[in-house]
């Protein structure tokens, strides 16, 4: 079995995220340098498209040279859009002169598109932006090939996936590779400065907190004529456990990551409740994820954090984090400590761009950032809360870290049958 929660803390240090935070305390500037960054992108949907534009705006000497997606034509379509994007940026004369002239032979499709992107000659910077269930496999492949990586969050959807990611982290450290994750708050000037104040003891010892991602309902994509099970579940990926990990992993992981970062600790255990308010006639059609979660996370020293996330229309919305200490409180997302806004030095930049700027700067400086363990911990925090809610039981960190519940289907064929399990039920669903 993999190590315990205590082992995580020993190897990461109590202040999770210290490496990234220390790197960011300098004013947010664009990375300079002539070392060519040759980018390959795996996943050409909304996030992959956004990350492509972000990296082109992040530093000089960037060129996108390879694109890949499961669905035929998506890579080629993104190549065309990026060519127009670069042209518009050049016309505005306000960017770096970066390139996105992707050759047709470097646009790949199919379940193995990720391997073709990673192994395209010249690629030294891989962006992983597919649905989360594929992330452990893609991370392992990119690390094995010796590539620097920008990976979207979450980085897994279950315990076996997390263990694969941790193995990839160990290998990446040995190879001196740089890996930054899409937990962009760690690259957002206001968050970085606020967390610095908290780590410096401005509100004393943290004794409790809360974090929310409450919003309206999420998109749903219908099955199109001729789609196989695999086609449909990747097309409608947000609604299936093996592809998404549920919205607590896909979205609320951001807020949980902030709590872990602020406290410098990882939860010991969790209890929770949740469910689905929308009818589910057939999980193979409707998916089996929940609409709402409410969790009590217990951190070391008896510190409790209330976590809520929901996707239900006509309800109150909030995407936020707050902590209470022995000397006051902080609304972290508002950069507010004891009623006063934290002063942020320098010019604030788009954190979605800044995360690439920081990654590229670390590569060129020969001091590679590696956030993979930190994002794995935050992902496992989300899995811990999800498992507590699915089962209705008190669940420990070790329960989910060492779980044998592997949701990944394994070896794929296009026309394979992919049965979908039922919507989880508290009192019936087991931890593994």
C-alpha positions in Angstrom: 0.0 0.0 0.0 1.0 3.6 -0.6 2.1 5.7 2.4 -0.1 7.3 4.9 -1.3 10.9 5.2 1.6 11.5 7.7 4.0 10.4 5.0 2.5 13.0 2.6 3.2 15.7 5.2 6.8 14.5 5.8 7.7 14.6 2.1 5.8 17.8 1.2 6.5 19.8 4.3 3.8 21.4 6.4 3.4 24.4 4.2 1.9 22.8 1.1 2.5 24.9 -2.0 5.5 26.7 -0.5 7.6 26.2 -3.6 5.0 27.8 -5.9 4.2 30.6 -3.5 7.9 31.5 -3.0 8.3 31.7 -6.8 5.4 34.0 -7.1 6.2 36.6 -4.4 8.2 38.5 -7.0 6.0 40.9 -9.2 4.1 39.0 -11.9 6.2 39.5 -15.0 6.4 37.7 -18.3 9.1 35.1 -18.7 11.9 36.2 -20.9 14.4 34.1 -22.8 15.3 32.6 -26.1 14.9 28.9 -25.2 12.2 27.6 -27.5 9.1 26.2 -25.9 7.5 23.8 -28.4 4.0 22.9 -27.2 1.9 19.9 -27.8 -1.7 20.0 -26.6 -3.7 16.9 -25.6 -7.4 17.7 -25.6 -8.8 20.3 -28.0 -12.1 21.2 -26.3 -12.9 24.4 -24.3 -10.1 24.0 -21.8 -7.5 22.9 -24.3 -8.4 25.8 -26.5 -8.2 28.2 -23.6 -4.9 26.9 -22.5 -3.5 27.2 -26.0 -4.3 30.9 -26.0 -3.0 31.3 -22.5 0.4 29.8 -23.3 0.8 31.9 -26.4 0.3 35.0 -24.2 2.6 33.9 -21.4 6.2 34.3 -22.7 8.4 34.8 -25.7 9.6 32.0 -27.8 6.5 29.8 -27.6 5.3 27.7 -30.6 2.4 25.3 -30.7 3.4 22.4 -33.0 1.1 19.5 -32.2 -2.5 18.9 -31.3 -4.5 15.8 -30.4 -8.1 14.9 -29.4 -10.2 11.7 -29.3 -12.7 13.1 -31.7 -11.9 13.3 -35.4 -11.4 16.8 -36.7 -11.2 18.6 -33.4 -7.4 19.0 -33.5 -7.5 20.3 -37.1 -10.3 22.7 -36.1 -8.3 24.1 -33.2 -5.3 24.5 -35.5 -7.3 26.7 -37.7 -8.7 28.8 -34.8 -5.2 29.3 -33.4 -3.8 30.5 -36.7 -6.5 33.2 -36.7 -5.9 34.0 -33.0 -2.2 34.5 -33.6 -2.9 36.7 -36.7 -5.2 38.9 -34.6 -2.6 39.2 -31.9 0.0 40.2 -34.4 -2.3 42.8 -35.9 -2.8 44.3 -32.4 1.0 44.4 -32.0 0.7 43.7 -28.2 2.0 40.2 -27.9 5.2 38.2 -28.3 5.2 37.1 -31.9 4.6 33.5 -30.9 3.5 30.9 -33.5 0.8 28.3 -33.9 1.3 27.0 -37.4 0.4 23.4 -36.7 1.0 21.1 -39.7 -1.8 18.7 -40.8 0.4 15.7 -40.1 0.8 16.9 -36.5 -3.0 17.0 -35.8 -4.0 13.7 -34.3 -7.2 11.9 -33.4 -8.2 8.7 -31.6 -7.7 7.2 -28.2 -3.9 7.1 -28.8 -3.7 10.8 -29.9 -2.0 11.6 -26.6 0.9 9.3 -27.4 1.3 10.9 -30.9 1.3 14.4 -29.4 3.8 13.6 -26.7 6.2 11.9 -29.2 6.0 14.5 -31.9 9.6 15.5 -32.7 10.5 18.8 -31.0 7.7 18.9 -28.4 9.2 19.7 -25.0 6.1 21.2 -23.3 2.9 19.2 -23.1 -0.5 20.6 -22.1 -2.9 17.9 -20.7 -6.5 19.1 -21.0 -8.7 16.0 -21.6 -11.4 14.9 -19.2 -9.8 14.0 -15.8 -10.2 10.2 -15.9 -7.4 10.0 -18.5 -5.0 12.3 -16.6 -3.0 9.6 -14.7 -2.3 7.7 -17.9 -1.4 10.9 -19.8 0.8 12.1 -17.0 2.7 8.9 -16.8 3.3 8.9 -20.5 4.5 12.5 -20.6 6.9 12.0 -17.7 8.2 8.8 -19.2 9.0 10.8 -22.4 10.8 13.4 -20.4 8.4 16.3 -21.2 7.7 19.4 -19.1 4.0 19.5 -18.4 1.1 21.8 -17.7 -1.7 19.6 -16.4 -5.3 20.6 -15.8 -6.9 19.6 -12.5 -8.1 17.3 -11.1 -5.3 14.8 -11.8 -7.3 11.6 -11.1 -10.7 10.4 -10.1 -9.9 7.6 -7.7 -7.3 6.2 -5.4 -5.5 4.0 -7.9 -5.3 7.0 -10.2 -3.8 9.1 -7.5 -1.1 6.4 -6.8 -0.2 6.5 -10.5 0.2 10.3 -10.3 2.4 10.0 -7.2 4.6 7.6 -9.0 4.8 10.0 -12.0 5.7 12.8 -9.5 8.6 10.7 -8.2 9.8 10.0 -11.7 9.5 13.7 -12.7 11.6 14.7 -9.7 14.3 12.3 -10.7 14.3 13.7 -14.3 14.2 17.3 -13.1 11.0 18.0 -15.1 8.8 21.0 -14.5 5.0 20.4 -13.8 2.5 23.1 -13.1 -1.2 22.4 -12.5 -4.4 24.3 -13.4 -5.0 25.3 -9.8 -4.5 28.9 -10.9 -5.2 30.5 -7.6 -1.7 29.6 -6.6 -0.5 31.9 -9.4 -3.0 34.7 -8.7 -1.3 37.7 -7.1 -4.1 38.5 -4.6 -4.2 34.9 -3.4 -0.4 34.6 -3.2 -0.1 37.7 -1.1 -3.0 36.9 1.2 -1.7 33.4 1.9 1.7 34.8 2.7 0.1 37.0 5.3 -1.7 34.0 6.8 1.5 31.9 6.8 3.2 34.8 8.6 0.7 34.4 11.4 -1.5 37.4 10.8 -4.6 35.7 12.2 -2.7 33.3 14.5 -3.3 29.6 14.4 -6.1 28.5 12.1 -8.9 26.8 14.0 -11.6 26.4 11.4 -12.8 27.3 7.9 -15.3 26.9 5.1 -15.2 26.7 1.4 -18.0 26.7 -1.3 -18.5 26.2 -5.0 -22.3 26.6 -5.3 -23.7 27.4 -8.7 -26.5 26.6 -11.2 -26.7 23.4 -13.2 -23.9 22.3 -15.5 -24.1 21.6 -19.3 -25.4 18.3 -20.6 -24.6 16.8 -24.0 -27.1 14.4 -25.7 -26.0 11.2 -27.4 -25.6 11.8 -31.1 -26.6 9.2 -33.7 -24.0 6.6 -34.3 -22.1 7.2 -31.1 -20.6 4.2 -29.3 -20.6 4.0 -25.5 -17.1 5.3 -25.5 -17.9 8.2 -27.8 -20.9 9.2 -25.7 -19.2 9.0 -22.3 -16.2 11.1 -23.5 -18.6 13.5 -25.3 -20.7 13.9 -22.1 -17.8 13.4 -19.8 -18.9 15.6 -16.9 -21.7 13.2 -16.0 -19.8 10.0 -15.5 -17.7 9.0 -12.6 -14.8 7.5 -14.5 -14.3 10.5 -16.8 -15.1 13.3 -14.4 -14.8 12.2 -10.7 -18.0 14.3 -10.0 -18.1 18.0 -9.7 -16.5 18.0 -6.3 -13.4 16.9 -8.1 -13.8 18.8 -11.3 -14.6 22.3 -9.7 -14.6 22.3 -5.9 -11.0 21.0 -5.9 -10.0 24.6 -6.4 -11.5 25.7 -3.1 -10.2 22.6 -1.3 -6.8 23.3 -2.7 -6.9 26.8 -1.2 -7.8 25.3 2.3 -4.9 22.8 2.1 -2.5 25.6 1.0 -3.6 28.0 3.7 -3.5 25.5 6.5 -0.4 23.7 5.3 -2.1 20.5 6.3 -4.2 17.6 4.9 -7.5 16.3 6.2 -7.5 13.3 8.5 -11.0 12.2 7.7 -14.4 13.4 6.5 -18.1 12.8 7.0 -20.8 14.2 4.6 -24.0 14.0 2.8 -25.1 14.6 -0.7 -27.4 13.5 -3.5 -29.0 14.1 -6.8 -32.2 16.2 -7.2 -32.6 15.6 -10.9 -34.3 12.3 -11.9 -32.1 9.5 -13.2 -34.1 7.2 -15.4 -31.0 5.5 -16.9 -27.4 6.2 -15.6 -26.0 5.1 -19.0 -27.9 8.1 -20.4 -28.2 10.6 -17.6 -24.9 9.8 -15.8 -24.6 9.0 -12.1 -23.0 12.1 -10.5 -24.5 14.0 -7.6 -25.9 17.6 -7.7 -24.9 18.6 -4.2 -22.4 17.7 -1.5 -22.0 18.9 2.1 -18.9 17.8 4.0 -17.2 18.2 7.4 -13.5 17.8 6.9 -11.4 17.2 10.0 -7.8 18.4 9.8 -5.1 17.7 12.4 -5.6 19.2 15.8 -9.4 19.0 15.7 -9.7 21.7 13.1 -12.9 21.4 11.1 -13.7 22.8 7.6 -17.2 23.0 6.2 -17.2 22.2 2.5 -20.2 22.7 0.2 -20.7 22.4 -3.5 -23.8 22.2 -5.7 -25.1 22.5 -9.2 -28.7 23.4 -8.9 -30.6 26.2 -10.6 -32.3 29.0 -8.7 -30.1 28.6 -5.6 -27.7 30.9 -3.9 -24.2 31.0 -5.6 -20.8 31.3 -3.9 -17.3 30.3 -5.0 -15.2 31.2 -1.9 -12.9 30.2 0.9 -12.6 31.6 4.5 -10.6 30.6 7.5 -10.8 31.6 11.2 -7.8 31.9 13.4 -7.0 32.7 17.0 -6.4 36.4 16.1 -9.2 37.0 13.5 -10.5 35.7 10.2 -9.7 35.9 6.5 -12.0 35.8 3.5 -9.3 34.4 1.3 -11.0 34.8 -2.1 -11.7 38.5 -1.3 -8.1 39.1 -0.1 -9.6 40.4 3.1 -8.0 39.9 6.6 -9.9 41.2 9.6 -11.9 43.6 7.5 -9.0 45.0 5.6 -8.1 44.2 2.0 -4.6 42.9 1.5 -2.4 45.2 -0.6 -1.1 43.4 -3.7 2.2 44.6 -5.1 2.8 45.1 -8.8 0.6 44.5 -11.7 -1.8 41.6 -11.5 -2.0 39.4 -14.5 -4.5 36.8 -15.7 -3.7 33.8 -13.5 -4.6 31.5 -16.4 -1.7 33.1 -18.2 0.5 33.5 -15.2 0.6 29.8 -14.5 2.3 29.3 -17.9 4.6 32.3 -17.4 5.8 30.8 -14.1 6.2 27.3 -15.5 8.2 28.6 -18.5 10.3 30.9 -16.3 11.2 28.0 -14.0 12.2 25.8 -17.0 14.5 28.5 -18.4 16.0 29.3 -15.0 16.9 25.6 -14.5 14.8 25.6 -11.3 11.7 23.6 -12.3 8.5 24.0 -10.4 6.8 20.7 -9.7 3.2 21.0 -8.3 2.1 17.5 -9.1 2.1 16.2 -5.5 0.3 19.3 -4.3 -2.5 18.9 -6.8 -2.6 15.2 -6.2 -3.2 15.9 -2.5 -6.0 18.4 -3.3 -7.5 15.9 -5.7 -7.5 13.2 -3.1 -9.1 15.7 -0.6 -12.0 16.0 -3.1 -12.1 12.2 -3.5 -12.2 11.8 0.3 -15.2 14.1 0.6 -17.0 12.5 -2.4 -16.5 9.0 -0.9 -17.9 10.2 2.5 -21.0 11.5 0.8 -21.5 8.5 -1.5 -21.3 6.1 1.4 -22.7 8.1 4.3 -19.7 6.8 6.4 -16.8 8.4 8.1 -13.9 7.9 5.7 -10.2 8.4 6.4 -7.4 9.7 4.2 -5.8 6.3 4.2 -9.1 4.7 3.1 -9.2 6.6 -0.2 -5.4 6.7 -0.8 -5.2 2.9 -0.6 -8.6 2.2 -2.1 -8.7 -0.5 -4.8 -11.8 1.0 -6.5 -10.3 1.6 -10.0 -12.9 3.2 -12.2 -10.8 3.4 -15.4 -12.0 0.9 -18.0 -8.5 -0.1 -19.1 -7.7 -1.0 -22.6 -10.0 0.7 -25.0 -11.7 -0.3 -28.3 -13.9 2.1 -30.1 -17.0 -0.1 -30.0 -16.5 -1.6 -26.5 -19.4 -1.9 -24.2 -19.1 0.5 -21.2 -21.8 -0.3 -18.6 -22.6 2.6 -16.1 -23.1 1.9 -12.4 -26.0 3.2 -10.5 -26.3 6.6 -8.7 -24.5 6.1 -5.4 -26.7 5.6 -2.3 -25.7 6.4 1.2 -25.9 3.3 3.4 -25.5 1.0 0.4 -22.5 2.2 -1.5 -19.2 0.9 -0.1 -16.0 2.8 0.3 -14.2 0.5 -2.2 
